[in-house]
Amino acid sequence: MSTDSSPKAAKRRPDRAALVIAVALIAVAAVIFWDVSRLGAIASYARIGPTTVPNLVAGGLLVLGIWTAIEAWRGDFPEREHQEMGPVLWIVGGLAAQMLLLKPLGFSIATGVLFAMTAAGFGKRKLWLTLPIGIAFSFVVWVIFTRLLQLHLPSGPLEALFF
């Protein structure tokens, strides 16, 4: 029995992370197919109904999941670079902060915090500059959605100050 320690032999092992992604894609496709099956034939006289697009999305996810599983099993994915956790934590922290601050402080401030923390994750650590810029951009978005499009976004003290 010989042992092959060449780089090709190491490359042939299944990529476990990609297999997990493939399983997740297939699971999401299955959930979408199940949910669409509960809709039934609402508009049976038309070829395109409320189930058409979800079925296409689920089918696409299923194909991608199978394709990812095959490529993972073959070990055909390129070797991944080392992941820096600092930027990821800044962005995930920004998302968590937005979710926690959205109701008490409103859309503009919560999304401004997300903007500033995402900028910090990308290397712009001047929070004293990125936070007001993010709040200003978010306030403009809030005005467009709430006043022009008549869609509801959570308001807070900043929005109440102007409207």
Disulfide bonds with the S-S distance in Angstrom:
none
